[in-house]
Amino acid sequence: MKYRELGNTAIDVSTLCLGTMTWGEQNTESEAFEQLDYALDTGINFIDTAELYSIPPNGNTYGSTETIIGNWIKQRNNRDQFILASKIAGPGEGWVDHIREGKTTFNKQHITTALNNSLKRLNTDYIDLYQLHWPERKTNFFGELGYVAEADSFTSIRETLEALNEHVVAGKIRHIGLSNETPWGVMSFINTAIELNLPKIVSVQNPYSLLNRSYEIGLAEISYREGCGLLAYSPLGFGTLSGKYLNQQPANARITLWPDYSRYTNQQAVAATEKYVALAREHDLDPAQMALAYVNTRPFLTSNIIGATNMTQLKSNIDSINLHLADEVVEGIEKIHTEHPNPSP
């Protein structure tokens, strides 16, 4: 395994991070335990979860993933062996009404409630990296392009940072991060923290894959200059970059079960995926490993969040850490990207 520093924290996290959002929906607790044990054995020391999980979100499985991880921690008694990240959900009336009636704000009350509940489910006294899962503001995230200015109100960044700082001081949070954020949001949190001597964010968890390299446009330089590297999620585009969805719908696969997750299956995304898969096979590479290996090389990356619903997938994904992409493969990737830039925003 390879490791990179989490921000400027002196904490080294594995370049591959174990994602967990299928646990409690597509994966049972025993399957999750097997994944966790194997990941740690291979050197992965970074686990990412959220109060929202498992996915797709609903009231029946809300918090189930954290509960599974907490049960594993209690059984293994190994909390000091890994870095744990979780998230507070943002607002979302109509689709996360089971979480604070869909009206979450990042104020002291909601942060405190969400954090304490996560700590209880996780069977731990502290979370190493606590993230805001998506902005409270009305902005473009979760695949939405083109910010449309409209009147809105949201908790001030100062108030949010002050609330988080109370829990940092209390030892319940070690560091903070953002997720699904824009360049304006990231720099506003950074500048406010510097101005008021409050905790500075150490990471940004946003989508990044061969199908979505929009992070490079404004956020990559911020990651490099401000010490808040990318935690890349959906590096396989919901599994589409493995090629398994091309001209077929595998039983029990995520997009088969929940076709509304169409972010990576539009016409342009499929066209790009076909070319990436063909490129991998031309060079005798596994398409999923090629896609992951490319993400692993990015200089603004801190960790690449991989997830799997079975051990065969997990082992293959972890093996991507040892794959070196030849120059002609990288050149082929860049050529396809030029022809199909960011088809899955």
Rosetta silent file (secondary structure, phi, psi, omega in degrees, C-alpha in Angstrom):
SEQUENCE: MKYRELGNTAIDVSTLCLGTMTWGEQNTESEAFEQLDYALDTGINFIDTAELYSIPPNGNTYGSTETIIGNWIKQRNNRDQFILASKIAGPGEGWVDHIREGKTTFNKQHITTALNNSLKRLNTDYIDLYQLHWPERKTNFFGELGYVAEADSFTSIRETLEALNEHVVAGKIRHIGLSNETPWGVMSFINTAIELNLPKIVSVQNPYSLLNRSYEIGLAEISYREGCGLLAYSPLGFGTLSGKYLNQQPANARITLWPDYSRYTNQQAVAATEKYVALAREHDLDPAQMALAYVNTRPFLTSNIIGATNMTQLKSNIDSINLHLADEVVEGIEKIHTEHPNPSP
SCORE:     score description
SCORE:     0.000 S_00000001
   1 L     0.000  153.873  176.455    0.000    0.000    0.000 S_00000001
   2 L  -115.830  158.641 -172.944    1.026    3.619   -0.522 S_00000001
   3 E  -136.669  150.967  175.788    0.266    6.551    1.761 S_00000001
   4 E  -137.222  154.108 -178.879   -0.184   10.305    1.551 S_00000001
   5 E   -74.507  136.567  176.048   -0.499   12.986    4.204 S_00000001
   6 L   -81.180  102.824 -176.520   -4.027   14.105    5.071 S_00000001
   7 L    58.440 -134.391  175.524   -3.739   17.864    4.582 S_00000001
   8 L  -114.491   43.940 -171.336   -1.032   19.195    6.865 S_00000001
   9 L   -95.208  -10.499 -172.116   -2.033   16.968    9.767 S_00000001
  10 L    67.755   14.526  174.189    1.017   14.656    9.947 S_00000001
  11 L  -101.645  122.860  177.285   -1.499   11.811    9.535 S_00000001
  12 E   -94.712  125.104  177.797   -0.664    9.430    6.706 S_00000001
  13 E  -114.694  151.798  179.679   -3.665    7.771    5.079 S_00000001
  14 E   -64.596  144.324  179.507   -3.627    5.006    2.496 S_00000001
  15 L   -62.193  -25.278  171.064   -3.915    6.130   -1.113 S_00000001
  16 E  -104.680  131.109  178.490   -6.901    3.801   -1.302 S_00000001
  17 E  -112.708  139.395 -179.406   -9.739    4.467    1.145 S_00000001
  18 E   -83.966  113.887  174.031  -12.415    1.872    1.860 S_00000001
  19 E   -81.775  154.469 -167.595  -15.864    3.180    0.938 S_00000001
  20 L  -133.693    5.901 -164.310  -18.816    1.745    2.820 S_00000001
  21 L   -70.051  -11.683  178.343  -22.087    3.040    1.433 S_00000001
  22 L   -86.545  -11.464 -173.807  -23.433   -0.350    0.287 S_00000001
  23 E   -74.878  122.563 -175.964  -23.256   -1.884    3.770 S_00000001
  24 L   104.203   -9.196  175.699  -26.726   -2.373    5.182 S_00000001
  25 L  -125.530  -70.687  178.934  -28.371   -2.397    1.750 S_00000001
  26 L   -87.317  -19.910 -179.799  -26.430   -4.453   -0.798 S_00000001
  27 E  -122.450  141.126  176.009  -24.071   -5.969    1.778 S_00000001
  28 L   -80.258  170.659  177.934  -24.786   -7.730    5.048 S_00000001
  29 H   -61.677  -42.599 -178.616  -22.884   -7.079    8.260 S_00000001
  30 H   -64.759  -36.828  176.840  -20.828  -10.264    7.865 S_00000001
  31 H   -67.159  -38.808  177.043  -19.857   -9.260    4.321 S_00000001
  32 H   -63.836  -42.706  177.995  -18.863   -5.812    5.565 S_00000001
  33 H   -58.559  -42.685 -179.950  -16.729   -7.366    8.313 S_00000001
  34 H   -62.686  -42.283  177.647  -14.943   -9.488    5.688 S_00000001
  35 H   -63.234  -44.875 -179.135  -14.230   -6.401    3.578 S_00000001
  36 H   -62.360  -45.773 -179.321  -12.962   -4.448    6.563 S_00000001
  37 H   -62.282  -44.544 -178.710  -10.674   -7.232    7.754 S_00000001
  38 H   -65.530  -43.799 -178.927   -9.230   -7.778    4.292 S_00000001
  39 H   -59.163  -46.259  178.754   -8.708   -4.059    3.654 S_00000001
  40 H   -63.115  -37.531  179.335   -6.763   -3.609    6.879 S_00000001
  41 H   -64.494  -28.443  179.949   -4.666   -6.673    6.106 S_00000001
  42 L   -86.638   -3.953  178.732   -3.638   -5.120    2.776 S_00000001
  43 L   105.133   -3.327  174.487   -2.535   -1.877    4.446 S_00000001
  44 L   -67.212  127.551 -178.819   -5.616    0.270    3.936 S_00000001
  45 L  -123.983   16.694 -172.782   -5.919    2.416    7.054 S_00000001
  46 E  -130.707  123.452 -178.149   -8.630    4.843    5.933 S_00000001
  47 E  -126.577  130.264 -177.807  -12.385    4.160    6.129 S_00000001
  48 E  -117.094  133.530  177.309  -15.057    6.581    4.930 S_00000001
  49 L  -145.112 -167.782 -179.281  -18.732    6.537    5.916 S_00000001
  50 L  -166.325  153.707  175.841  -21.621    8.919    6.623 S_00000001
  51 L   -61.700  -28.745 -177.918  -24.751    9.196    8.722 S_00000001
  52 L   -63.678  -32.342 -168.983  -26.709    9.086    5.432 S_00000001
  53 L   -72.407  147.594   20.232  -25.567    5.574    4.494 S_00000001
  54 L   -90.781  170.886 -178.215  -26.508    3.078    3.292 S_00000001
  55 L  -105.680  141.128    0.584  -27.364    4.146   -0.251 S_00000001
  56 L   -72.703  149.728 -173.995  -29.945    4.752   -1.638 S_00000001
  57 L   -70.186  134.964  170.992  -31.012    6.807    1.374 S_00000001
  58 L  -159.772  163.432 -174.384  -34.187    5.926    3.206 S_00000001
  59 L   -63.101  -28.287 -176.763  -35.459    5.915    6.753 S_00000001
  60 L   -72.565  -29.931 -177.526  -35.212    2.149    7.157 S_00000001
  61 L  -112.217    5.275  179.351  -31.466    1.977    6.523 S_00000001
  62 L   -56.675  126.911  178.396  -30.433    5.426    7.809 S_00000001
  63 L    79.660   -0.825 -174.993  -27.318    5.027    9.956 S_00000001
  64 H   -66.655  -35.086 -179.211  -27.031    1.304    9.228 S_00000001
  65 H   -67.498  -44.860  176.346  -23.537    1.559    7.764 S_00000001
  66 H   -60.723  -38.560  179.554  -22.173    3.408   10.783 S_00000001
  67 H   -62.872  -41.948  178.056  -23.833    0.819   13.025 S_00000001
  68 H   -62.294  -44.885  178.659  -22.117   -2.013   11.148 S_00000001
  69 H   -63.101  -41.553  178.179  -18.742   -0.308   11.454 S_00000001
  70 H   -61.714  -38.964  177.302  -19.390    0.314   15.137 S_00000001
  71 H   -65.288  -38.391  177.415  -20.181   -3.353   15.689 S_00000001
  72 H   -65.116  -44.060  178.430  -16.946   -4.286   13.930 S_00000001
  73 H   -59.717  -44.342 -179.324  -14.955   -1.849   16.076 S_00000001
  74 H   -64.010  -41.425 -178.265  -16.492   -3.280   19.233 S_00000001
  75 H   -72.801  -39.257 -176.956  -15.813   -6.862   18.194 S_00000001
  76 H   -87.885  -21.393 -178.487  -12.265   -6.275   16.925 S_00000001
  77 L    52.622   52.950 -171.297  -11.265   -3.669   19.551 S_00000001
  78 L  -130.203   27.073 -172.763   -9.045   -2.019   16.941 S_00000001
  79 H   -58.091  -26.209 -177.076  -10.038    1.648   16.861 S_00000001
  80 H   -83.109    3.833 -174.183   -6.402    2.767   17.034 S_00000001
  81 H  -100.841    0.139 -177.050   -5.487    0.910   13.827 S_00000001
  82 L  -154.328  164.407  177.324   -7.218    3.102   11.243 S_00000001
  83 E   -99.997  126.744 -174.371   -8.375    6.598   10.328 S_00000001
  84 E  -112.823  128.404  177.294  -12.164    6.987   10.367 S_00000001
  85 E  -118.516  140.599  173.187  -14.095    9.582    8.380 S_00000001
  86 E  -142.897 -178.891 -172.501  -17.803   10.332    8.541 S_00000001
  87 E  -146.148  148.229  167.695  -20.200   13.075    7.471 S_00000001
  88 E   -92.770  131.880  178.365  -23.190   15.103    8.564 S_00000001
  89 L   -68.504  150.715  174.887  -25.924   15.162    5.930 S_00000001
  90 L   -92.518 -172.675  179.953  -26.994   18.464    4.452 S_00000001
  91 L   -73.393  156.396  178.469  -30.539   19.695    3.790 S_00000001
  92 L   179.439   70.784  179.513  -32.755   17.980    1.268 S_00000001
  93 L   -64.690  131.892 -179.651  -36.491   18.224    1.633 S_00000001
  94 L   103.161  -22.509  179.045  -38.176   15.556   -0.413 S_00000001
  95 L  -132.956  -17.284  171.906  -35.332   13.036   -0.456 S_00000001
  96 L  -130.367   43.439 -179.975  -33.792   13.019    3.039 S_00000001
  97 L   -64.081  -19.280  178.898  -36.876   13.895    5.072 S_00000001
  98 L   -77.066   -7.525  177.913  -35.940   11.090    7.478 S_00000001
  99 L  -111.198  102.803 -179.944  -32.891   13.128    8.560 S_00000001
 100 H    48.995   41.934  177.497  -33.999   16.083   10.667 S_00000001
 101 H    57.557   23.946  178.986  -37.067   16.413    8.411 S_00000001
 102 H    73.733   13.216 -173.697  -34.802   17.272    5.489 S_00000001
 103 L  -118.401   33.082  179.625  -34.032   20.657    7.039 S_00000001
 104 L   -58.193  135.463  167.225  -30.475   20.209    8.290 S_00000001
 105 L  -123.800  154.174 -178.889  -28.482   23.361    8.814 S_00000001
 106 L   -89.798   55.849  175.513  -24.833   23.413    9.768 S_00000001
 107 L  -100.861  179.031 -175.717  -25.453   25.190   13.051 S_00000001
 108 H   -60.831  -42.894 -176.349  -24.346   24.148   16.510 S_00000001
 109 H   -63.036  -49.953 -176.565  -27.532   22.246   17.331 S_00000001
 110 H   -70.983  -38.457  177.691  -27.625   20.083   14.217 S_00000001
 111 H   -63.050  -44.511 -179.387  -23.881   19.450   14.126 S_00000001
 112 H   -63.053  -44.938  179.109  -23.899   18.405   17.771 S_00000001
 113 H   -62.094  -49.234 -177.601  -26.892   16.103   17.317 S_00000001
 114 H   -63.581  -44.973 -178.381  -25.537   14.473   14.169 S_00000001
 115 H   -62.662  -48.199 -178.199  -22.022   14.043   15.561 S_00000001
 116 H   -63.352  -37.373  177.781  -23.117   12.525   18.856 S_00000001
 117 H   -67.926  -38.565  177.112  -25.430   10.092   17.097 S_00000001
 118 H   -64.909  -43.616  178.919  -22.645    9.052   14.716 S_00000001
 119 H   -59.249  -40.129  179.924  -20.239    8.530   17.605 S_00000001
 120 H   -66.003  -46.550  179.788  -22.795    6.321   19.341 S_00000001
 121 H   -64.167  -35.917 -176.040  -23.457    4.215   16.257 S_00000001
 122 H   -82.725   -5.331 -179.345  -19.729    3.918   15.535 S_00000001
 123 L    54.740   46.740  179.736  -18.848    2.842   19.087 S_00000001
 124 L  -142.781  159.505  178.713  -16.060    5.400   19.278 S_00000001
 125 L   -92.106  -12.898 -175.842  -15.189    8.531   21.231 S_00000001
 126 L  -151.380  154.508  172.838  -13.805   10.416   18.245 S_00000001
 127 E  -117.696  128.868 -175.630  -13.955   10.738   14.461 S_00000001
 128 E   -68.168  -39.811 -178.733  -10.675   11.520   12.717 S_00000001
 129 E  -135.192  114.072 -179.594  -12.232   13.420    9.815 S_00000001
 130 E  -110.121  124.510 -170.688  -15.715   14.924   10.080 S_00000001
 131 E  -119.298  150.260  170.867  -17.122   16.264    6.820 S_00000001
 132 E   -86.911  115.586 -165.811  -20.091   18.336    5.661 S_00000001
 133 L   -65.665  -36.193  172.453  -21.672   15.933    3.165 S_00000001
 134 L  -157.786  159.410 -173.724  -22.988   18.612    0.803 S_00000001
 135 L   -62.817  147.238  170.752  -23.460   22.378    1.029 S_00000001
 136 L   -74.162  -24.549 -179.592  -26.313   23.927    2.936 S_00000001
 137 L   -69.919  160.632  170.499  -26.311   26.582    0.215 S_00000001
 138 L   -86.155  103.807 -178.132  -28.256   26.326   -3.029 S_00000001
 139 L  -147.931 -177.398 -175.276  -25.452   25.600   -5.456 S_00000001
 140 L   -93.303  109.217  175.689  -24.436   23.147   -8.162 S_00000001
 141 L  -148.939  174.973 -175.095  -23.497   19.744   -6.781 S_00000001
 142 L    52.980   48.424  172.576  -24.476   16.073   -7.287 S_00000001
 143 L    86.296    3.716 -179.509  -24.080   16.342  -11.041 S_00000001
 144 L   -89.922  123.676  176.658  -25.708   19.719  -11.554 S_00000001
 145 L  -100.059  153.717  174.152  -23.875   22.017  -13.939 S_00000001
 146 L    78.317   90.140  177.595  -24.399   25.741  -14.253 S_00000001
 147 L   -66.168  129.214  177.160  -24.907   27.639  -11.017 S_00000001
 148 L  -111.797  113.138 -177.317  -28.122   29.634  -11.105 S_00000001
 149 L   -65.192  130.512  174.887  -28.091   32.528   -8.675 S_00000001
 150 L  -151.888  155.409 -178.387  -31.163   32.681   -6.482 S_00000001
 151 L   -63.619  132.616  175.052  -32.017   34.113   -3.109 S_00000001
 152 L  -153.993  169.693  176.279  -31.194   31.746   -0.280 S_00000001
 153 L  -135.375  145.817  179.853  -30.099   31.770    3.317 S_00000001
 154 L  -155.320  158.796  179.695  -27.648   29.495    5.073 S_00000001
 155 L   -58.650  135.118 -179.103  -25.710   29.227    8.287 S_00000001
 156 L   -62.974  148.278  179.985  -22.687   31.483    8.172 S_00000001
 157 H   -62.827  -34.337  176.837  -19.378   29.720    7.619 S_00000001
 158 H   -60.501  -47.354 -178.995  -18.104   31.356   10.769 S_00000001
 159 H   -62.287  -41.224  179.149  -20.919   29.835   12.834 S_00000001
 160 H   -63.478  -46.128 -179.874  -20.351   26.420   11.283 S_00000001
 161 H   -65.760  -37.583  177.633  -16.611   26.507   11.957 S_00000001
 162 H   -64.633  -38.912  177.982  -17.150   27.698   15.514 S_00000001
 163 H   -65.376  -44.706  178.761  -19.565   24.816   16.122 S_00000001
 164 H   -64.303  -38.255 -178.591  -17.132   22.296   14.692 S_00000001
 165 H   -61.566  -35.870  178.038  -14.281   23.821   16.692 S_00000001
 166 H   -57.835  -37.750 -178.694  -16.099   23.154   19.962 S_00000001
 167 H   -80.809  -25.805  171.963  -16.019   19.454   19.155 S_00000001
 168 H   -66.202  -47.226  178.636  -12.396   19.620   18.033 S_00000001
 169 H   -61.310  -37.259 -179.584  -11.481   21.169   21.370 S_00000001
 170 L   -75.833  -10.290  178.312  -13.556   18.533   23.171 S_00000001
 171 L    88.024    7.120  179.882  -11.668   15.766   21.330 S_00000001
 172 L   -83.160  -23.699  177.437  -14.679   14.363   19.470 S_00000001
 173 E  -128.168  136.157  175.222  -13.323   15.494   16.081 S_00000001
 174 E   -91.861  -44.684 -178.224   -9.678   15.565   15.066 S_00000001
 175 E  -145.935  163.066 -177.179  -10.001   17.306   11.680 S_00000001
 176 E  -123.283  154.647  179.309  -12.706   18.634    9.371 S_00000001
 177 E  -147.310  170.762  178.599  -13.401   18.370    5.666 S_00000001
 178 E  -116.435  164.956  178.465  -15.891   19.312    2.969 S_00000001
 179 E  -148.777  144.934 -178.714  -17.711   17.246    0.375 S_00000001
 180 L    53.468   41.718 -175.265  -19.478   18.020   -2.912 S_00000001
 181 L  -102.330  162.226  178.042  -18.143   21.559   -2.641 S_00000001
 182 L  -100.760  164.774  175.804  -17.431   24.345   -5.104 S_00000001
 183 H   -57.358  -40.411  178.920  -14.261   26.442   -5.352 S_00000001
 184 H   -61.249  -44.675 -179.024  -16.085   29.380   -3.732 S_00000001
 185 H   -62.791  -45.756 -178.359  -17.180   27.215   -0.837 S_00000001
 186 H   -62.076  -47.878 -178.279  -13.750   25.700   -0.244 S_00000001
 187 H   -68.301  -31.260  177.810  -11.942   29.051   -0.287 S_00000001
 188 H   -66.298  -41.103  176.365  -14.585   30.663    1.931 S_00000001
 189 H   -65.826  -40.759 -179.447  -14.052   27.986    4.580 S_00000001
 190 H   -65.574  -48.449 -176.869  -10.277   28.317    4.282 S_00000001
 191 H   -65.874  -39.100  178.393  -10.217   32.114    4.478 S_00000001
 192 H   -65.389  -40.887  178.929  -12.664   32.249    7.389 S_00000001
 193 H   -62.666  -43.611  179.774  -10.638   29.699    9.317 S_00000001
 194 H   -64.862  -44.954 -177.143   -7.421   31.655    8.779 S_00000001
 195 H   -62.064  -39.160 -172.866   -9.039   34.973    9.690 S_00000001
 196 H  -106.307    6.147 -179.273  -10.595   33.679   12.924 S_00000001
 197 L    56.038   49.548  177.926   -7.987   31.070   13.890 S_00000001
 198 L  -111.959  167.806 -176.510  -10.508   28.248   13.563 S_00000001
 199 L   -58.196  133.926  178.817   -9.921   24.711   12.234 S_00000001
 200 L   -93.488  140.855  178.819   -8.903   24.648    8.591 S_00000001
 201 L   -63.788  147.145 -178.032  -10.341   22.010    6.292 S_00000001
 202 L  -116.203   -3.095 -178.018   -7.890   19.243    5.375 S_00000001
 203 E  -160.612  160.042  174.613   -9.763   17.526    2.533 S_00000001
 204 E  -133.138  116.074  179.510  -12.448   17.851   -0.117 S_00000001
 205 E   -97.226  103.270 -178.135  -14.480   14.748   -0.999 S_00000001
 206 E  -131.323  163.292  176.407  -15.820   15.265   -4.512 S_00000001
 207 E   -67.485  142.882  174.465  -16.493   13.029   -7.519 S_00000001
 208 L  -159.722  127.004 -179.559  -13.506   12.302   -9.728 S_00000001
 209 E  -164.671  178.782  174.951  -13.091    9.671  -12.429 S_00000001
 210 L   -60.810  -23.853 -179.731  -12.296    9.248  -16.097 S_00000001
 211 L   -92.830   -8.241 -177.941  -15.900   10.330  -16.701 S_00000001
 212 E  -151.646   93.958  178.316  -15.763   13.370  -14.441 S_00000001
 213 L  -109.859   27.079 -178.193  -12.556   15.366  -14.155 S_00000001
 214 L   -62.765  -22.258  178.035  -14.317   18.650  -13.358 S_00000001
 215 H   -58.393  -29.308 -177.162  -12.309   18.851  -10.109 S_00000001
 216 H   -66.699  -23.857 -169.549   -9.291   19.803  -12.202 S_00000001
 217 H   -71.229  -45.117 -178.558  -10.895   23.023  -13.418 S_00000001
 218 H  -129.231  -26.527 -171.477  -10.997   25.050  -10.199 S_00000001
 219 H   -91.809  -25.046 -176.845  -10.428   22.832   -7.196 S_00000001
 220 H   -60.460  -43.581 -179.631   -7.183   21.025   -8.057 S_00000001
 221 H   -66.177  -36.926  176.684   -5.061   24.155   -7.592 S_00000001
 222 H   -62.146  -45.354  178.057   -6.793   24.892   -4.295 S_00000001
 223 H   -56.446  -44.836 -177.201   -5.996   21.372   -3.095 S_00000001
 224 H   -67.468  -46.451 -173.071   -2.353   21.811   -4.060 S_00000001
 225 H   -83.727  -24.951 -174.380   -1.803   25.294   -2.648 S_00000001
 226 H  -108.129    2.543  175.888   -3.989   25.099    0.448 S_00000001
 227 L    67.267   42.353  177.393   -3.200   21.594    1.684 S_00000001
 228 L  -136.524   78.602 -172.231   -6.690   20.126    1.299 S_00000001
 229 E   -68.037  163.899 -179.076   -6.348   17.211   -1.071 S_00000001
 230 E   -76.607  134.094  162.765   -9.088   15.411   -2.934 S_00000001
 231 E  -103.419  102.046 -171.041  -10.824   12.358   -1.525 S_00000001
 232 E   -79.568  121.391  173.900  -12.111   11.022   -4.843 S_00000001
 233 E  -108.881  159.662 -174.107  -15.481    9.319   -4.740 S_00000001
 234 L    53.432   46.926 -179.498  -17.134    7.298   -7.526 S_00000001
 235 L   -67.585  -14.147  175.258  -13.752    6.708   -9.225 S_00000001
 236 L  -108.530   13.036  178.857  -15.424    3.950  -11.260 S_00000001
 237 L    55.530   55.599 -177.716  -18.542    5.968  -12.070 S_00000001
 238 L    57.567   30.463  177.555  -20.860    3.698  -10.065 S_00000001
 239 L    87.900   -5.970 -175.628  -19.049    0.729  -11.588 S_00000001
 240 H   -64.968  -32.430 -176.946  -19.689    1.721  -15.191 S_00000001
 241 H   -72.276   -7.024  171.356  -15.961    2.056  -15.992 S_00000001
 242 H   -74.002  -17.224 -177.873  -15.537   -1.652  -15.331 S_00000001
 243 L    87.856   -0.794 -172.509  -17.464   -2.158  -18.559 S_00000001
 244 L   -71.590  -15.840 -179.705  -19.984   -4.424  -16.879 S_00000001
 245 L   -97.512   -4.055 -177.545  -22.965   -2.320  -17.941 S_00000001
 246 L   -68.729  116.200  178.221  -22.090   -2.071  -21.620 S_00000001
 247 L    61.677   22.428  178.128  -24.966   -3.657  -23.576 S_00000001
 248 L  -159.613  164.757  177.714  -26.195   -5.488  -20.490 S_00000001
 249 L  -130.766   89.680 -176.626  -27.818   -5.051  -17.082 S_00000001
 250 L   -60.096  139.123  178.905  -26.164   -7.413  -14.571 S_00000001
 251 L   -62.547  137.922  174.752  -28.515   -8.768  -11.920 S_00000001
 252 L    68.206    7.426  173.790  -28.229   -7.121   -8.501 S_00000001
 253 L   -78.045  157.002 -169.378  -25.771   -4.474   -9.732 S_00000001
 254 H   -59.108  -49.242 -177.129  -26.328   -0.973   -8.376 S_00000001
 255 H   -73.406  -23.908  174.076  -27.558    0.754  -11.543 S_00000001
 256 H   -68.529  -43.816 -178.373  -29.673   -2.279  -12.379 S_00000001
 257 H   -72.118  -36.987 -176.574  -31.363   -2.104   -8.992 S_00000001
 258 L  -129.198   77.880 -174.808  -31.672    1.693   -8.950 S_00000001
 259 L   -64.754  -13.382  177.675  -31.821    2.954  -12.542 S_00000001
 260 L   -66.113  -18.871  175.875  -32.554    6.497  -11.369 S_00000001
 261 L   -78.516   75.297 -171.383  -28.811    6.809  -10.702 S_00000001
 262 L  -100.049   10.526 -175.863  -28.312    7.802  -14.337 S_00000001
 263 L   -57.535  -33.331 -174.314  -25.427   10.208  -13.878 S_00000001
 264 L  -108.545   13.060 -176.375  -22.985    7.785  -15.514 S_00000001
 265 L  -124.402   15.537  174.975  -25.274    6.213  -18.110 S_00000001
 266 L   -70.638  170.645 -172.708  -26.174    9.089  -20.414 S_00000001
 267 H   -59.294  -44.428 -179.326  -25.348    8.749  -24.101 S_00000001
 268 H   -68.534  -36.601  178.676  -22.051   10.643  -23.935 S_00000001
 269 H   -65.446  -41.586  178.494  -20.925    8.769  -20.820 S_00000001
 270 H   -64.490  -41.269  179.511  -21.601    5.425  -22.464 S_00000001
 271 H   -62.245  -43.319  178.161  -19.692    6.487  -25.572 S_00000001
 272 H   -66.256  -43.232 -179.376  -16.688    7.522  -23.474 S_00000001
 273 H   -59.282  -42.753  178.444  -16.883    4.367  -21.363 S_00000001
 274 H   -56.898  -40.152 -178.545  -16.803    2.194  -24.477 S_00000001
 275 H   -73.566  -38.815  177.940  -13.578    3.880  -25.555 S_00000001
 276 H   -65.185  -41.745  179.287  -11.932    3.640  -22.116 S_00000001
 277 H   -64.612  -42.280  178.721  -12.814   -0.048  -21.852 S_00000001
 278 H   -63.612  -39.336  177.925  -11.493   -0.689  -25.361 S_00000001
 279 H   -61.724  -44.922  179.888   -8.254    1.142  -24.512 S_00000001
 280 H   -60.655  -46.417 -177.530   -7.746   -0.987  -21.418 S_00000001
 281 H   -68.464  -31.026  176.153   -8.339   -4.222  -23.296 S_00000001
 282 H   -60.870  -31.790 -178.541   -6.024   -3.110  -26.099 S_00000001
 283 L  -104.831   18.079  178.243   -3.241   -2.984  -23.503 S_00000001
 284 L    57.332   40.187  178.311   -4.327   -6.170  -21.665 S_00000001
 285 L  -111.337  150.424  170.235   -5.485   -4.195  -18.639 S_00000001
 286 L   -72.535  126.022 -175.888   -8.528   -4.656  -16.474 S_00000001
 287 H   -56.835  -40.941 -179.506  -10.735   -1.611  -17.282 S_00000001
 288 H   -66.552  -41.956  179.308  -11.616   -0.964  -13.632 S_00000001
 289 H   -64.895  -38.262  177.488   -7.987   -1.195  -12.532 S_00000001
 290 H   -61.931  -45.023 -179.109   -6.919    1.174  -15.301 S_00000001
 291 H   -62.603  -42.385  179.514   -9.552    3.705  -14.241 S_00000001
 292 H   -69.244  -41.324 -178.913   -8.519    3.491  -10.588 S_00000001
 293 H   -61.790  -35.711  177.690   -4.801    3.608  -11.370 S_00000001
 294 H   -63.298  -46.223  178.839   -5.290    6.849  -13.279 S_00000001
 295 H   -60.732  -40.107 -178.245   -7.003    8.452  -10.287 S_00000001
 296 H   -59.783  -25.030 -176.106   -4.230    7.171   -8.008 S_00000001
 297 L   -84.923   -8.920 -171.771   -1.634    9.164   -9.971 S_00000001
 298 L   -67.934  129.875 -176.267   -3.256   12.567   -9.576 S_00000001
 299 L   -69.762  -18.859  178.757   -0.961   14.989   -7.688 S_00000001
 300 L   -93.341    3.270 -178.557   -3.894   16.737   -5.994 S_00000001
 301 E   -85.777  136.929  167.330   -5.275   13.449   -4.649 S_00000001
 302 E   -96.668  -47.705 -179.042   -5.048   12.430   -1.014 S_00000001
 303 E  -154.214  148.169 -177.011   -7.038    9.201   -1.250 S_00000001
 304 E  -107.195  115.453 -173.036   -9.141    7.289   -3.765 S_00000001
 305 E   -86.263  110.324  179.842  -12.355    5.911   -2.253 S_00000001
 306 E  -102.845  148.829  176.241  -13.046    2.414   -3.542 S_00000001
 307 L  -141.053  158.002 -178.832  -16.149    0.371   -2.812 S_00000001
 308 L  -155.300  154.481  175.985  -17.315   -3.111   -3.709 S_00000001
 309 L  -104.211   -4.648  173.998  -20.247   -5.418   -3.197 S_00000001
 310 L  -148.415  165.590 -173.612  -18.174   -8.614   -3.239 S_00000001
 311 H   -70.136  -31.458  177.882  -14.665   -9.699   -2.366 S_00000001
 312 H   -61.069  -45.723  176.933  -13.613  -10.363   -5.953 S_00000001
 313 H   -62.043  -45.267 -176.926  -14.299   -6.732   -6.825 S_00000001
 314 H   -61.439  -46.735 -178.841  -12.601   -5.483   -3.674 S_00000001
 315 H   -61.883  -41.745  178.779   -9.420   -7.499   -4.222 S_00000001
 316 H   -65.116  -42.247  179.597   -9.177   -6.346   -7.824 S_00000001
 317 H   -63.182  -41.980 -179.768   -9.753   -2.719   -6.860 S_00000001
 318 H   -66.294  -35.845  179.522   -7.084   -2.842   -4.166 S_00000001
 319 H   -64.165  -15.827  178.812   -4.620   -4.410   -6.608 S_00000001
 320 H   -62.412  -20.608 -178.673   -4.889   -1.247   -8.719 S_00000001
 321 H   -63.385  -23.050 -177.403   -2.436    0.377   -6.309 S_00000001
 322 H   -97.943    2.303 -176.740    0.339   -1.663   -7.933 S_00000001
 323 L   -89.049  122.641  173.419   -0.594   -0.847  -11.532 S_00000001
 324 L  -101.096  125.805 -179.043    1.704    1.513  -13.411 S_00000001
 325 L   -87.645  123.874  177.959    0.143    2.997  -16.532 S_00000001
 326 L   -64.560  157.036 -177.650    2.453    3.135  -19.527 S_00000001
 327 H   -56.201  -38.782 -177.837    2.847    6.450  -21.325 S_00000001
 328 H   -69.631  -27.540  175.537    0.832    5.239  -24.298 S_00000001
 329 H   -69.971  -45.861  179.103   -2.056    4.300  -22.006 S_00000001
 330 H   -62.058  -40.815  177.894   -2.062    7.752  -20.400 S_00000001
 331 H   -62.009  -39.198  177.296   -1.883    9.342  -23.851 S_00000001
 332 H   -65.382  -39.421  177.235   -4.871    7.267  -24.900 S_00000001
 333 H   -62.072  -45.290 -178.038   -6.810    8.366  -21.821 S_00000001
 334 H   -66.051  -34.557  178.359   -6.087   12.018  -22.517 S_00000001
 335 H   -64.793  -44.010  178.832   -7.162   11.625  -26.150 S_00000001
 336 H   -65.481  -39.478  179.609  -10.515   10.142  -25.103 S_00000001
 337 H   -61.859  -38.353  178.097  -10.950   12.879  -22.496 S_00000001
 338 H   -63.980  -36.931 -179.017  -10.435   15.522  -25.175 S_00000001
 339 H   -77.541  -31.321 -176.598  -13.113   13.876  -27.315 S_00000001
 340 L  -134.084   70.399 -175.364  -15.526   13.337  -24.384 S_00000001
 341 L   -73.353  119.766  172.766  -14.737   15.906  -21.673 S_00000001
 342 L    48.140   59.723 -179.734  -16.577   15.250  -18.383 S_00000001
 343 L   -73.231  -10.803 -179.268  -19.688   13.506  -19.719 S_00000001
 344 L  -125.718   74.262 -174.102  -20.813   12.671  -16.168 S_00000001
 345 L   -67.083    0.000    0.000  -20.608   15.932  -14.164 S_00000001
